[in-house]
Amino acid sequence: MAHKIVLAGGSGFLGGALARRFRERGGEVVVLTRSAPRRRGDGIREVQWDGRTAGAWAGELEGARALINLAGATINTVHNAENRRLIVESRVNSVRALGAAVRACAQPPQAWVQTSAVGVYGTGPERRDESAPFGPGFKAEVCAQWEAAFRAECPPNVRGVVLRVGVVLGAKGGAYPTLARVTRLFLGGAAGDGRQGISWILLDDLEAIFLRAVEDEATRGIYNACAPAPVSNAEFMRELRLSLRRPWAPPAPAWVIKLVAPLVMRTDASLVLQGQFVVPTRLQAEDFRFRAPRLTDALRALAQ
């Protein structure tokens, strides 16, 4: 696959994994980063951008096989007014900057793969697939604005794909290392009542979904990028304890999480106490084969 892949916001955990995967497949990989570009020894090239305005970086999109946009300030922070503004603006502004650059190309990227999140469905016990409406709440609002910007900016001659990504489980990043560390300390109990959903996905499977989105010309539109078997928080923590050979642990009351999350963990309690049960109906209908369709499969792979 001797094509150029441009990863906007590709210096984080997921971006790094995707950059390595596409490079291994023979692609030229360019990472757009807000930090000063590094000289790397892995064949991946970094180019600086600010995520808001045009610049020399825009030339990297000319003739590219695909643009993958992961850019946006982390949502893993306290959701005060300033952070909420930054979370929304960083996502919308990056899409607008990329859209202007794509439209200016004589030969635009063949595909634009845009990330979103399963938080678009809000929270609740119902199973949600791609046909479900947007839910209420800040996380759903963020995703709605993110996707609306993409719809407005992606030109009709570019194949557009939106991946609503679930909780990513990787051995060296994502949610797993932190949860495993807590569980090994015998603190792996449910959060609150434990009934909130966790729509998870193994990193290997998510990488394969991105590869499909880039390489399969029939892939277009919105997809839930999560495993087909979402679980409750209580079930997730029970399976994690079993995989790490730890006994039962008491649940953490919701009031404790609301107190500790912003003060100690510097994050928002809603990220722990709210969730959804999302299923990848479109991927399954198109015969995507998950390496880890069940949580036990994913935890077994991570423990190797």
Secondary structure, 3 states (H helix, E strand, C coil): CCCEEEEECCCCHHHHHHHHHHHHCCCEEEEEECCCCCCCCCCEEEEECCCCCCCHHHHHHCCCCEEEECCCCCCCCCCCHHHHHHHHHHHHHHHHHHHHHHHCCCCCCCEEEEEEEHHHHCCCCCEECCCCCCCCCHHHHHHHHHHHHHHHHCCCCCEEEEEEECEEEECCEECHHHHHHHHHCCCCCCECCCCCEECEEEHHHHHHHHHHHHHCCCCCEEEEECCCCCEEHHHHHHHHHHHCCCCCCCCECHHHHHHHHHHHHCCCCHHHHCCCEECCHHHHHCCCCCCCCCHHHHHHHHHC
